[in-house]
Amino acid sequence: MIERATATRSDVQSIPKATLDTETPTPQKPRATGSRGLSLTSNFVWTFAGNGIYALCQWAAIVCLAKLGSVEMVGIFALALAITNPITFLANLQLRVLYVTDQKSKYPFAQILGLRLVLGAIAFVIMLAVCRVAGYSQNTTIVILLVGVAFLIDSISENYYAIAQRRERMDRIAQSQIYRGLLAVAALGLIVRFTGNLAWAALGLVIGRILVFLTFDTARKTFTLAGSNAASPESTLPPNSFFWARVAPHWDFRNQVRMLWIAIPLGIASILISVNINMPRYFIEHYRGAHELGIFSALTYIPTAMMMVATALGYAVFTPLSRLYAQGEMRRFKLLAAKAAAFCGGVGLLGLLVCAIAGHRILLILYRPEYAEHLNLLLWLVGWGSIGAVAACLGYAMTATSHFREQVPLFAAVTASSMIACYLLVPRFGGMGGAFGALLAITVQLVGTLVVIYLAIRKRSREVTSHSKARDIAMNVEVSKVGLELS
């Protein structure tokens, strides 16, 4: 199953979603008269269901590889994910957000699609170059490139997800995620079971992605969400009468360069987050090989459940946190952020307790006896997931303060700390060294996030105090004028 790693998603989605274009800070309400948007609760439920089922399918895919294949097969697949995930973020660059937040129709759908295709071609060339430079075997290279192609198809689907998100129809996105997840599990499980060939299984992933893209993502129903006048000249959407019109890119190089310039900062932050999460895997594969990487990657999927909780809770509290910060209600802002972080921390501690008591049995049930020999590694990874859940939840609070530029140097520091730690620890301690490196990096992220939030709260408190004093002075002046008039 292709991993946009649940942890990765939760981190990446903490990046500002509504501020790629500073002139258009709020989502556009389309002029077209399409289907009505869902309620906030319904969209939350659909989003949680889509992400949750997709994540479970990721986990099920790894379990299938562990049960039906070999540890080396799990390791090669994990390596493919680790290499392609950051590179294919180049084809995303948060362009979906650019369309969703466009109030002035400056970034037409088909032009964004064209930009995605160009970025996708560049990403594929980079993946091929990485495989050549790294000297991977032909079979490993084929698996990496096929997994990368599947990711790039996901990137193109993101363009169609933007239509649903702008119309507040997250059910459409969730259904696509569910279909992709189920097809991926079926392809991996069946093909590995009957052929024992990971490359053929990766090809099955690509075919599954293409089927969902052609039959669901680009279907007419997606475009009817935009309204009955989607084919009008002033609309940013292509006509939906013919399939070709729904998938054909348009070109305006000056405007597309402007889109690229706006999206680059958040794209860089997304890439850094993905590289940081996959950093231990690069070093484990290089120094210890595919077998140990397979063990490490399979165990990593267990603490991702805590990341799912942080993601869902982050979505729920983001809007009220943004409102409280804008209104200057710092005490309530801090209280809500603290409650959310404490809840994620509690879930993490509970997970750590469960794994400490029954971790060995859990590994035996989910995987094979050779995985169950690494209980200590599992506990360290669950500790990493516990801190990561708190850091991810607080990441939404950081984003709610509108402090966006600070995220690039923050995640650059996190990535640097992870790289140094893995370089020093993995050659000596293997997978355990990777866990130590990940734990150090997530601690740096948590501390950095807290610092940004603290500075943002202090700045906003000063602004509120200054405005309050200004109002008091103005009121005193008015009172004095009235007193003079009465006298």
Backbone hydrogen bonds, N-H to C=O, Kabsch-Sander energy under -0.5 kcal/mol:
donor,donor_aa,acceptor,acceptor_aa,energy
4,R,2,I,-0.7
9,R,4,R,-0.7
9,R,5,A,-3.1
10,S,6,T,-2.7
11,D,7,A,-2.1
12,V,8,T,-3.7
13,Q,9,R,-3.1
14,S,11,D,-1.4
15,I,12,V,-2.1
22,T,20,L,-0.6
24,T,21,D,-2.1
28,Q,100,V,-1.5
34,G,32,A,-1.2
35,S,224,T,-0.6
38,L,168,E,-2.8
43,N,39,S,-2.6
44,F,40,L,-2.2
45,V,41,T,-2.6
46,W,42,S,-2.7
47,T,43,N,-2.5
48,F,44,F,-2.7
49,A,45,V,-2.6
50,G,46,W,-3.0
51,N,47,T,-2.7
52,G,48,F,-2.7
53,I,49,A,-2.8
54,Y,50,G,-2.1
55,A,51,N,-2.4
56,L,52,G,-2.4
57,C,53,I,-2.2
58,Q,54,Y,-1.9
59,W,55,A,-2.3
60,A,56,L,-2.8
61,A,57,C,-2.3
62,I,58,Q,-1.9
63,V,59,W,-2.4
64,C,60,A,-2.4
65,L,61,A,-2.2
66,A,62,I,-2.6
67,K,63,V,-2.7
68,L,64,C,-3.2
69,G,64,C,-0.5
69,G,65,L,-1.8
74,V,70,S,-1.8
75,G,71,V,-2.4
76,I,72,E,-2.6
77,F,73,M,-2.2
78,A,74,V,-2.5
79,L,75,G,-2.3
80,A,76,I,-2.3
81,L,77,F,-2.1
82,A,78,A,-2.5
83,I,79,L,-2.2
84,T,80,A,-2.5
85,N,81,L,-2.3
87,I,83,I,-1.0
88,T,84,T,-2.8
89,F,85,N,-0.7
89,F,86,P,-0.6
90,L,87,I,-1.6
91,A,88,T,-0.9
92,N,89,F,-1.1
93,L,89,F,-2.2
95,L,92,N,-2.3
97,V,94,Q,-0.6
98,L,94,Q,-1.3
99,Y,95,L,-1.6
100,V,96,R,-2.2
101,T,97,V,-2.4
102,D,99,Y,-1.2
103,Q,101,T,-0.9
109,F,236,T,-1.7
110,A,236,T,-0.6
112,I,108,P,-2.1
113,L,109,F,-2.1
114,G,110,A,-1.9
115,L,111,Q,-2.1
116,R,112,I,-2.3
117,L,113,L,-2.0
118,V,114,G,-1.9
119,L,115,L,-2.5
120,G,116,R,-2.7
121,A,117,L,-2.1
122,I,118,V,-2.0
123,A,119,L,-2.5
124,F,120,G,-2.2
125,V,121,A,-1.9
126,I,122,I,-2.1
127,M,123,A,-2.4
128,L,124,F,-2.3
129,A,125,V,-2.3
130,V,126,I,-2.6
131,C,127,M,-2.1
132,R,128,L,-2.0
133,V,129,A,-2.8
134,A,130,V,-2.6
135,G,131,C,-1.0
136,Y,131,C,-1.5
141,T,137,S,-2.7
142,I,138,Q,-2.3
143,V,139,N,-2.2
144,I,140,T,-2.5
145,L,141,T,-2.6
146,L,142,I,-2.4
147,V,143,V,-2.5
148,G,144,I,-2.3
149,V,145,L,-2.4
150,A,146,L,-2.2
151,F,147,V,-2.1
152,L,148,G,-2.3
153,I,149,V,-2.1
154,D,150,A,-1.8
155,S,151,F,-1.9
156,I,152,L,-1.8
157,S,153,I,-2.3
158,E,154,D,-1.6
159,N,155,S,-0.6
159,N,156,I,-1.2
160,Y,156,I,-0.7
160,Y,157,S,-0.9
161,Y,157,S,-2.0
162,A,158,E,-1.6
163,I,159,N,-0.5
164,A,160,Y,-1.2
165,Q,161,Y,-2.7
166,R,162,A,-2.4
167,R,163,I,-1.4
168,E,165,Q,-1.6
169,R,164,A,-3.1
172,R,169,R,-1.2
173,I,169,R,-0.7
174,A,170,M,-2.5
175,Q,171,D,-2.4
176,S,172,R,-1.6
177,Q,173,I,-2.3
178,I,174,A,-2.4
179,Y,175,Q,-2.5
180,R,176,S,-2.4
181,G,177,Q,-2.6
182,L,178,I,-2.6
183,L,179,Y,-2.3
184,A,180,R,-2.1
185,V,181,G,-2.2
186,A,182,L,-2.3
187,A,183,L,-2.7
188,L,184,A,-2.7
189,G,185,V,-2.8
190,L,186,A,-2.5
191,I,187,A,-2.1
192,V,188,L,-2.2
193,R,189,G,-1.9
194,F,190,L,-2.2
195,T,191,I,-2.5
196,G,191,I,-0.8
196,G,192,V,-0.9
197,N,191,I,-0.5
198,L,196,G,-0.5
201,A,197,N,-1.5
202,A,198,L,-2.5
203,L,199,A,-2.0
204,G,200,W,-1.8
205,L,201,A,-1.5
206,V,202,A,-1.7
207,I,203,L,-2.3
208,G,204,G,-2.4
209,R,205,L,-2.3
210,I,206,V,-2.5
211,L,207,I,-2.3
212,V,208,G,-2.1
213,F,209,R,-2.5
214,L,210,I,-2.7
215,T,211,L,-2.4
216,F,212,V,-2.1
217,D,212,V,-2.2
218,T,213,F,-2.0
219,A,216,F,-1.1
222,T,219,A,-1.1
223,F,219,A,-0.9
224,T,220,R,-2.1
225,L,221,K,-0.8
226,A,223,F,-1.3
227,G,224,T,-1.0
228,S,33,T,-0.7
230,A,227,G,-1.2
232,S,229,N,-2.0
235,S,232,S,-1.4
246,R,242,F,-0.9
246,R,243,F,-1.1
247,V,243,F,-0.8
247,V,244,W,-0.9
248,A,244,W,-1.5
250,H,110,A,-1.6
256,Q,252,D,-2.7
257,V,253,F,-2.3
258,R,254,R,-1.7
259,M,255,N,-2.2
260,L,256,Q,-2.2
261,W,257,V,-2.3
262,I,258,R,-1.9
263,A,259,M,-2.3
264,I,260,L,-1.6
267,G,263,A,-2.1
268,I,264,I,-2.7
269,A,265,P,-1.9
270,S,266,L,-2.3
271,I,267,G,-2.4
272,L,268,I,-2.5
273,I,269,A,-2.2
274,S,270,S,-2.2
275,V,271,I,-2.9
276,N,272,L,-2.5
277,I,273,I,-2.1
278,N,274,S,-1.8
279,M,275,V,-0.9
279,M,276,N,-0.6
281,R,278,N,-0.7
282,Y,278,N,-1.5
283,F,279,M,-1.6
284,I,280,P,-2.6
285,E,281,R,-2.5
286,H,282,Y,-1.9
287,Y,283,F,-2.8
288,R,284,I,-2.8
289,G,284,I,-1.1
289,G,285,E,-0.6
293,L,289,G,-1.6
294,G,290,A,-2.4
295,I,291,H,-1.6
296,F,292,E,-2.5
297,S,293,L,-2.8
298,A,294,G,-2.1
299,L,295,I,-2.1
300,T,296,F,-1.7
301,Y,297,S,-0.9
301,Y,298,A,-0.6
302,I,299,L,-1.2
304,T,300,T,-0.6
305,A,302,I,-1.3
306,M,303,P,-1.1
307,M,303,P,-0.9
308,M,304,T,-1.7
309,V,305,A,-1.5
310,A,306,M,-1.9
311,T,307,M,-2.4
312,A,308,M,-2.5
313,L,309,V,-2.6
314,G,310,A,-2.5
315,Y,311,T,-2.3
316,A,312,A,-1.7
317,V,313,L,-2.2
318,F,314,G,-1.4
319,T,315,Y,-0.6
321,L,317,V,-2.3
322,S,318,F,-2.5
323,R,319,T,-2.3
324,L,320,P,-2.6
325,Y,321,L,-2.4
326,A,322,S,-2.3
327,Q,323,R,-2.1
328,G,324,L,-0.5
328,G,325,Y,-0.9
329,E,324,L,-2.2
330,M,328,G,-1.7
333,F,329,E,-2.0
334,K,330,M,-2.7
335,L,331,R,-2.0
336,L,332,R,-2.5
337,A,333,F,-2.5
338,A,334,K,-2.4
339,K,335,L,-2.3
340,A,336,L,-2.3
341,A,337,A,-2.4
342,A,338,A,-2.6
343,F,339,K,-2.3
344,C,340,A,-2.1
345,G,341,A,-2.5
346,G,342,A,-2.4
347,V,343,F,-2.2
348,G,344,C,-2.2
349,L,345,G,-2.4
350,L,346,G,-2.3
351,G,347,V,-2.3
352,L,348,G,-2.3
353,L,349,L,-2.3
354,V,350,L,-2.5
355,C,351,G,-2.4
356,A,352,L,-2.0
357,I,353,L,-1.8
358,A,354,V,-3.2
359,G,355,C,-1.9
362,I,358,A,-2.4
363,L,359,G,-2.4
364,L,360,H,-1.8
365,I,361,R,-2.3
366,L,362,I,-2.6
367,Y,363,L,-2.5
371,Y,368,R,-1.4
372,A,368,R,-1.4
373,E,369,P,-0.7
374,H,371,Y,-1.9
375,L,372,A,-0.6
378,L,374,H,-1.9
379,L,375,L,-2.3
380,W,376,N,-2.1
381,L,377,L,-2.3
382,V,378,L,-2.5
383,G,379,L,-2.0
384,W,380,W,-2.1
385,G,381,L,-2.6
386,S,382,V,-2.3
387,I,383,G,-2.0
388,G,384,W,-2.6
389,A,385,G,-2.3
390,V,386,S,-1.5
391,A,387,I,-2.7
392,A,388,G,-2.8
393,C,389,A,-2.2
394,L,390,V,-2.5
395,G,391,A,-1.4
396,Y,392,A,-1.0
396,Y,393,C,-0.8
397,A,393,C,-1.0
398,M,394,L,-2.5
399,T,395,G,-2.3
400,A,396,Y,-2.2
401,T,397,A,-0.8
401,T,398,M,-0.9
402,S,399,T,-2.0
403,H,398,M,-1.0
404,F,402,S,-1.1
407,Q,404,F,-1.6
408,V,404,F,-0.5
408,V,405,R,-0.9
410,L,406,E,-1.8
411,F,407,Q,-2.6
412,A,408,V,-1.9
413,A,409,P,-2.2
414,V,410,L,-2.0
415,T,411,F,-2.4
416,A,412,A,-2.3
417,S,413,A,-2.4
418,S,414,V,-2.2
419,M,415,T,-2.5
420,I,416,A,-2.4
421,A,417,S,-2.3
422,C,418,S,-2.6
423,Y,419,M,-2.3
424,L,420,I,-1.8
425,L,421,A,-2.5
426,V,422,C,-2.0
429,F,425,L,-3.2
430,G,426,V,-2.6
432,M,429,F,-1.2
434,G,430,G,-1.7
435,A,431,G,-2.1
436,F,432,M,-2.2
437,G,433,G,-2.4
438,A,434,G,-2.5
439,L,435,A,-2.4
440,L,436,F,-2.4
441,A,437,G,-2.4
442,I,438,A,-2.4
443,T,439,L,-1.6
444,V,440,L,-2.2
445,Q,441,A,-2.3
446,L,442,I,-2.3
447,V,443,T,-2.6
448,G,444,V,-2.7
449,T,445,Q,-2.6
450,L,446,L,-2.3
451,V,447,V,-2.2
452,V,448,G,-2.3
453,I,449,T,-2.5
454,Y,450,L,-2.7
455,L,451,V,-2.6
456,A,452,V,-2.3
457,I,453,I,-2.6
458,R,454,Y,-2.4
459,K,455,L,-2.4
460,R,456,A,-2.6
461,S,457,I,-2.6
462,R,458,R,-1.9
463,E,459,K,-2.0
464,V,460,R,-2.6
465,T,461,S,-2.6
466,S,462,R,-2.7
467,H,463,E,-2.6
468,S,464,V,-2.4
469,K,465,T,-2.5
470,A,466,S,-2.2
471,R,467,H,-2.3
472,D,468,S,-2.3
473,I,469,K,-2.6
474,A,470,A,-2.4
475,M,471,R,-2.5
476,N,472,D,-2.5
477,V,473,I,-2.3
478,E,474,A,-2.1
479,V,475,M,-2.6
480,S,476,N,-2.5
481,K,477,V,-2.2
482,V,478,E,-2.4
483,G,479,V,-2.5
484,L,480,S,-2.4
485,E,481,K,-2.5
486,L,482,V,-2.3
487,S,483,G,-2.2
